Amino acid sequence: MPEDQPGRTDDEEFVTERFGAESLVRSAADDIERAAEAALRPRNLDEFVGQRVVRDQLSLVLQAARARGRAPDHVLLSGPPGLGKTTLAMIIAAELGTSLRVTSGPAIQHAGDLAAVLSSLEEGEVLFIDEIHRLARPAEELLYVAMEDFRVDVIVGKGAGASAIPLALPPFTVVGATTRAGLLPAPLRDRFGFTGHLDFYATDELERVLLRSAGLLGVPLAHEAAAEIASRSRGTPRISNRLLRRVRDWAEIRGDGTLSLSAARAALEVYEVDELGLDRLDRAVLTALCTRFGGGPVGLTTLAVAVGEEPETVETVAEPFLVREGLVGRTPRGRIALPAAWTHLGLDVPHTAGTLFG
């Protein structure tokens, strides 16, 4: 770390050197984080916190299937990333006492890839397809028949002499997960017997998630600290657990090992996660809108240039949460800062703020 770099504190250097500069409040996860999450996943529906409606409905579907001794209907889980779709797929397999086969839409680009997976399934197995809306069209059409009739048509030969040989499949259950249910074609969506939409978590639900995770990690977490972390987690358990691990790191290195309210606040300040759960990029977008462009409207490309990011990053990473929290509005003329944005930045709200919304 260069010693002449201006404006950096010891805490900021500690963060960058040890953990890098990645954002802590993004709902996506890489392979390393997924491995860390595995130890914290609930193993059955009774341990699963939140999503009461989906949990109760899914419990009924699974109990009925077990009572009949048959594979349950195919299950589609939709909702933003980080809310527990993969965890529920694992729980479904565990509740049914069967194994889970995992793949993803981007990994299946040809019908033959999917046929190979389907033909290797055993009776009652659960096939989990993450990001199912990204399946290639030929694979989608093969999956239609497999889900409805439990068969795949194997093409033998080429050209005019090619023929399709039907291959029977044992009964199985597809669990599809998607963050963009609107992109699923109707024929595929209609083949799911149960569809559950996962919503963002309430703060008290995230507190329960954090207390459970802290127990599994073997760290003492005060209830006040759990509430503080939960309030900055954007309603997402994945972010809660990520922040919990970072607060634990701060407590072990800079504190006495106890995850108290003061430790949580100090750690989250180091990692630049504010009271609403906004990070550096979020605040940069708000600051640019309010101070450089007078609240807008301003085009996405211009806004991205102002904060030094790609337009896709601003649109897909920062903007959804800012819009959901009522800080930013999207209009036909561009993005505008709403009154809550000015207030959050400690600025006076102009009388024209938000008047262009809609």
KEKE-88606 format. One record per residue (C-alpha): residue number from 1; residue in three letters; x, y, z. Coordinates in pm, whole numbers. Example, Ala and Ser with C-alpha at 12.3 -4.5 7.8 and 13.67 -1.06 7.14 Angstrom:
! KEKE-88606
R     i    aa       c1       c2       c3
R     1   ala     1230     -450      780
R     2   ser     1367     -106      714
END
This chain:
! KEKE-88606
R     i    aa       c1       c2       c3
R     1   met        0        0        0
R     2   pro      163      330     -103
R     3   glu      238      549      199
R     4   asp      171      871        8
R     5   gln     -186      780      -90
R     6   pro     -399     1068       42
R     7   gly     -721     1046      237
R     8   arg     -684      688      361
R     9   thr     -722      587      724
R    10   asp     -565      287      897
R    11   asp     -905      117      896
R    12   glu     -942      162      520
R    13   glu     -597       17      461
R    14   phe     -686     -277      685
R    15   val     -996     -349      475
R    16   thr     -825     -322      137
R    17   glu     -515     -521      228
R    18   arg     -697     -806      398
R    19   phe    -1024     -838      211
R    20   gly     -998     -636     -109
R    21   ala    -1232     -363     -223
R    22   glu    -1538     -573     -315
R    23   ser    -1876     -447     -207
R    24   leu    -2036     -612       93
R    25   val    -2395     -525       11
R    26   arg    -2433     -694     -325
R    27   ser    -2676     -983     -334
R    28   ala    -2476    -1191     -583
R    29   ala    -2223    -1445     -459
R    30   asp    -1910    -1601     -605
R    31   asp    -1785    -1958     -554
R    32   ile    -1582    -1868     -244
R    33   glu    -1877    -1707      -74
R    34   arg    -2108    -1993     -164
R    35   ala    -1868    -2226       15
R    36   ala    -1879    -2003      322
R    37   glu    -2260    -1997      307
R    38   ala    -2285    -2376      295
R    39   ala    -2203    -2412      663
R    40   leu    -2481    -2169      757
R    41   arg    -2762    -2311      545
R    42   pro    -3065    -2452      728
R    43   arg    -3116    -2822      670
R    44   asn    -3495    -2844      691
R    45   leu    -3804    -2624      668
R    46   asp    -3829    -2589     1046
R    47   glu    -3487    -2422     1054
R    48   phe    -3562    -2195      758
R    49   val    -3630    -1841      878
R    50   gly    -3874    -1609      701
R    51   gln    -4082    -1659      384
R    52   arg    -4367    -1794      599
R    53   val    -4621    -1822      316
R    54   val    -4387    -2003       77
R    55   arg    -4256    -2223      357
R    56   asp    -4606    -2330      465
R    57   gln    -4722    -2394      108
R    58   leu    -4409    -2591       24
R    59   ser    -4440    -2795      342
R    60   leu    -4792    -2899      239
R    61   val    -4674    -2999     -110
R    62   leu    -4390    -3212       30
R    63   gln    -4600    -3377      300
R    64   ala    -4866    -3473       48
R    65   ala    -4605    -3619     -188
R    66   arg    -4450    -3825       90
R    67   ala    -4793    -3952      197
R    68   arg    -4867    -4067     -159
R    69   gly    -4519    -4211     -205
R    70   arg    -4468    -4013     -524
R    71   ala    -4240    -3740     -646
R    72   pro    -4392    -3395     -582
R    73   asp    -4487    -3153     -856
R    74   his    -4211    -2948    -1013
R    75   val    -4125    -2635     -814
R    76   leu    -4039    -2287     -942
R    77   leu    -3879    -2041     -700
R    78   ser    -3849    -1680     -806
R    79   gly    -3721    -1365     -643
R    80   pro    -3412    -1146     -605
R    81   pro    -3075    -1311     -538
R    82   gly    -2969    -1396     -186
R    83   leu    -3312    -1478      -41
R    84   gly    -3278    -1856      -15
R    85   lys    -3381    -2020     -344
R    86   thr    -3082    -2254     -352
R    87   thr    -3126    -2330       17
R    88   leu    -3492    -2424      -37
R    89   ala    -3392    -2656     -322
R    90   met    -3152    -2835      -89
R    91   ile    -3420    -2852      179
R    92   ile    -3669    -3004      -68
R    93   ala    -3427    -3286     -145
R    94   ala    -3354    -3337      226
R    95   glu    -3722    -3341      319
R    96   leu    -3788    -3602       50
R    97   gly    -3491    -3810      161
R    98   thr    -3336    -3806     -184
R    99   ser    -3030    -3662     -353
R   100   leu    -2998    -3327     -528
R   101   arg    -2853    -3283     -875
R   102   val    -2739    -2924     -936
R   103   thr    -2690    -2742    -1265
R   104   ser    -2765    -2398    -1410
R   105   gly    -2919    -2245    -1717
R   106   pro    -2595    -2094    -1854
R   107   ala    -2422    -2434    -1820
R   108   ile    -2676    -2603    -2050
R   109   gln    -2633    -2460    -2397
R   110   his    -2733    -2766    -2599
R   111   ala    -3018    -3013    -2579
R   112   gly    -2763    -3294    -2556
R   113   asp    -2621    -3145    -2236
R   114   leu    -2962    -3157    -2071
R   115   ala    -3040    -3502    -2211
R   116   ala    -2723    -3637    -2051
R   117   val    -2825    -3495    -1712
R   118   leu    -3185    -3617    -1737
R   119   ser    -3093    -3968    -1848
R   120   ser    -2869    -4012    -1545
R   121   leu    -3138    -3920    -1290
R   122   glu    -3265    -4184    -1052
R   123   glu    -3624    -4222     -937
R   124   gly    -3735    -3947     -699
R   125   glu    -3422    -3736     -746
R   126   val    -3442    -3357     -739
R   127   leu    -3288    -3166    -1030
R   128   phe    -3209    -2808     -935
R   129   ile    -3166    -2567    -1229
R   130   asp    -3043    -2228    -1116
R   131   glu    -3110    -1927    -1340
R   132   ile    -3350    -2144    -1538
R   133   his    -3456    -1846    -1751
R   134   arg    -3115    -1861    -1920
R   135   leu    -3163    -2208    -2068
R   136   ala    -3096    -2230    -2440
R   137   arg    -3412    -2270    -2649
R   138   pro    -3337    -2629    -2769
R   139   ala    -3280    -2735    -2407
R   140   glu    -3605    -2566    -2301
R   141   glu    -3804    -2763    -2556
R   142   leu    -3646    -3088    -2440
R   143   leu    -3725    -3001    -2080
R   144   tyr    -4095    -2947    -2164
R   145   val    -4138    -3311    -2257
R   146   ala    -3919    -3440    -1977
R   147   met    -4116    -3254    -1710
R   148   glu    -4458    -3347    -1845
R   149   asp    -4415    -3698    -1984
R   150   phe    -4091    -3810    -1814
R   151   arg    -3917    -3895    -2136
R   152   val    -3652    -3756    -2368
R   153   asp    -3631    -3809    -2741
R   154   val    -3282    -3918    -2840
R   155   ile    -3196    -3827    -3200
R   156   val    -3017    -4106    -3385
R   157   gly    -2854    -4041    -3721
R   158   lys    -2827    -3722    -3923
R   159   gly    -3009    -3546    -4200
R   160   ala    -3309    -3709    -4368
R   161   gly    -3232    -4043    -4207
R   162   ala    -3240    -3914    -3851
R   163   ser    -3499    -4060    -3617
R   164   ala    -3610    -3989    -3261
R   165   ile    -3607    -4271    -3009
R   166   pro    -3807    -4199    -2691
R   167   leu    -3619    -4278    -2371
R   168   ala    -3835    -4319    -2060
R   169   leu    -3723    -4138    -1745
R   170   pro    -3802    -4229    -1385
R   171   pro    -4026    -3980    -1200
R   172   phe    -3822    -3685    -1072
R   173   thr    -3877    -3330     -955
R   174   val    -3738    -3018    -1120
R   175   val    -3672    -2723     -891
R   176   gly    -3611    -2413    -1098
R   177   ala    -3477    -2087     -959
R   178   thr    -3494    -1755    -1135
R   179   thr    -3435    -1391    -1055
R   180   arg    -3634    -1284    -1362
R   181   ala    -3954    -1487    -1380
R   182   gly    -4088    -1264    -1659
R   183   leu    -3826    -1406    -1896
R   184   leu    -3954    -1761    -1860
R   185   pro    -4159    -1872    -2162
R   186   ala    -4519    -1957    -2077
R   187   pro    -4494    -2326    -2178
R   188   leu    -4210    -2380    -1932
R   189   arg    -4368    -2177    -1653
R   190   asp    -4696    -2369    -1687
R   191   arg    -4524    -2702    -1627
R   192   phe    -4441    -2615    -1268
R   193   gly    -4707    -2738    -1028
R   194   phe    -4597    -2503     -751
R   195   thr    -4458    -2151     -785
R   196   gly    -4321    -1962     -488
R   197   his    -4205    -1601     -490
R   198   leu    -3952    -1502     -226
R   199   asp    -3978    -1150      -85
R   200   phe    -3724     -938       98
R   201   tyr    -3695    -1011      470
R   202   ala    -3815     -795      756
R   203   thr    -3553     -670     1003
R   204   asp    -3671     -898     1283
R   205   glu    -3644    -1200     1052
R   206   leu    -3288    -1105      961
R   207   glu    -3208    -1074     1332
R   208   arg    -3312    -1437     1377
R   209   val    -3099    -1536     1078
R   210   leu    -2799    -1356     1228
R   211   leu    -2839    -1504     1575
R   212   arg    -2863    -1852     1427
R   213   ser    -2558    -1794     1206
R   214   ala    -2358    -1653     1497
R   215   gly    -2436    -1966     1696
R   216   leu    -2312    -2186     1412
R   217   leu    -1997    -1975     1380
R   218   gly    -1942    -1992     1756
R   219   val    -1923    -1616     1809
R   220   pro    -2109    -1413     2076
R   221   leu    -2352    -1175     1904
R   222   ala    -2544     -922     2110
R   223   his    -2910     -869     2018
R   224   glu    -2843     -497     1966
R   225   ala    -2561     -580     1724
R   226   ala    -2784     -824     1538
R   227   ala    -3048     -552     1500
R   228   glu    -2786     -305     1372
R   229   ile    -2649     -548     1113
R   230   ala    -2998     -653     1007
R   231   ser    -3107     -293      949
R   232   arg    -2819     -246      701
R   233   ser    -2866     -574      514
R   234   arg    -3112     -463      244
R   235   gly    -3361     -729      349
R   236   thr    -3129    -1004      224
R   237   pro    -2997    -1294      439
R   238   arg    -2689    -1338      218
R   239   ile    -2587     -980      291
R   240   ser    -2663    -1026      662
R   241   asn    -2433    -1326      685
R   242   arg    -2164    -1148      484
R   243   leu    -2172     -846      715
R   244   leu    -2173    -1075     1018
R   245   arg    -1848    -1234      904
R   246   arg    -1689     -894      850
R   247   val    -1802     -770     1191
R   248   arg    -1654    -1087     1340
R   249   asp    -1323    -1012     1167
R   250   trp    -1319     -658     1305
R   251   ala    -1405     -778     1657
R   252   glu    -1128    -1038     1652
R   253   ile     -860     -803     1515
R   254   arg     -957     -461     1653
R   255   gly    -1189     -549     1943
R   256   asp    -1216     -802     2222
R   257   gly    -1382    -1073     2014
R   258   thr    -1734     -981     2125
R   259   leu    -1981     -874     1859
R   260   ser    -2133     -583     2047
R   261   leu    -2333     -290     1914
R   262   ser    -2025      -65     1920
R   263   ala    -1819     -328     1738
R   264   ala    -2088     -369     1471
R   265   arg    -2111        5     1411
R   266   ala    -1734       48     1400
R   267   ala    -1691     -244     1159
R   268   leu    -1967     -129      926
R   269   glu    -1817      218      921
R   270   val    -1486       68      816
R   271   tyr    -1658     -118      534
R   272   glu    -1852      194      430
R   273   val    -2198       47      480
R   274   asp    -2421      323      613
R   275   glu    -2744      318      815
R   276   leu    -2962      237      512
R   277   gly    -2725      -27      378
R   278   leu    -2584      201      107
R   279   asp    -2222      154        2
R   280   arg    -1973      374     -180
R   281   leu    -2129      332     -525
R   282   asp    -2481      398     -398
R   283   arg    -2377      717     -225
R   284   ala    -2173      825     -528
R   285   val    -2483      793     -747
R   286   leu    -2694      993     -502
R   287   thr    -2426     1259     -460
R   288   ala    -2384     1299     -837
R   289   leu    -2759     1327     -887
R   290   cys    -2808     1583     -610
R   291   thr    -2496     1797     -634
R   292   arg    -2375     1775     -994
R   293   phe    -2706     1753    -1177
R   294   gly    -2937     1938     -940
R   295   gly    -3152     1632     -879
R   296   gly    -3190     1543    -1246
R   297   pro    -3329     1424    -1471
R   298   val    -3005     1281    -1607
R   299   gly    -2941      996    -1849
R   300   leu    -2797      665    -1733
R   301   thr    -2480      695    -1941
R   302   thr    -2408     1046    -1814
R   303   leu    -2469      936    -1456
R   304   ala    -2238      636    -1498
R   305   val    -1959      856    -1635
R   306   ala    -2000     1091    -1339
R   307   val    -1942      808    -1088
R   308   gly    -1672      633    -1292
R   309   glu    -1865      311    -1356
R   310   glu    -2015      130    -1651
R   311   pro    -2383      203    -1724
R   312   glu    -2467     -165    -1672
R   313   thr    -2312     -154    -1324
R   314   val    -2515      148    -1220
R   315   glu    -2835        5    -1367
R   316   thr    -2811     -349    -1232
R   317   val    -2606     -308     -914
R   318   ala    -2688       27     -755
R   319   glu    -3015      140     -907
R   320   pro    -3257     -138     -799
R   321   phe    -3204      -79     -427
R   322   leu    -3205      299     -461
R   323   val    -3536      286     -647
R   324   arg    -3685       37     -399
R   325   glu    -3592      262     -107
R   326   gly    -3751      567     -269
R   327   leu    -3421      750     -316
R   328   val    -3409      755     -694
R   329   gly    -3685      770     -953
R   330   arg    -3680      658    -1316
R   331   thr    -3859      885    -1561
R   332   pro    -3880      896    -1943
R   333   arg    -3627     1181    -1933
R   334   gly    -3379     1007    -1702
R   335   arg    -3300      942    -1336
R   336   ile    -3402     1190    -1068
R   337   ala    -3322     1223     -699
R   338   leu    -3628     1200     -475
R   339   pro    -3659     1400     -151
R   340   ala    -3537     1107       59
R   341   ala    -3204     1115     -128
R   342   trp    -3139     1477      -32
R   343   thr    -3235     1407      328
R   344   his    -3009     1101      349
R   345   leu    -2711     1304      226
R   346   gly    -2786     1578      478
R   347   leu    -2877     1832      207
R   348   asp    -3165     2074      194
R   349   val    -3451     1939      -13
R   350   pro    -3530     2177     -303
R   351   his    -3896     2250     -365
R   352   thr    -3867     2093     -711
R   353   ala    -3734     1758     -582
R   354   gly    -3940     1469     -717
R   355   thr    -4178     1686     -918
R   356   leu    -4073     1517    -1243
R   357   phe    -4137     1167    -1106
R   358   gly    -4372      976    -1329
END
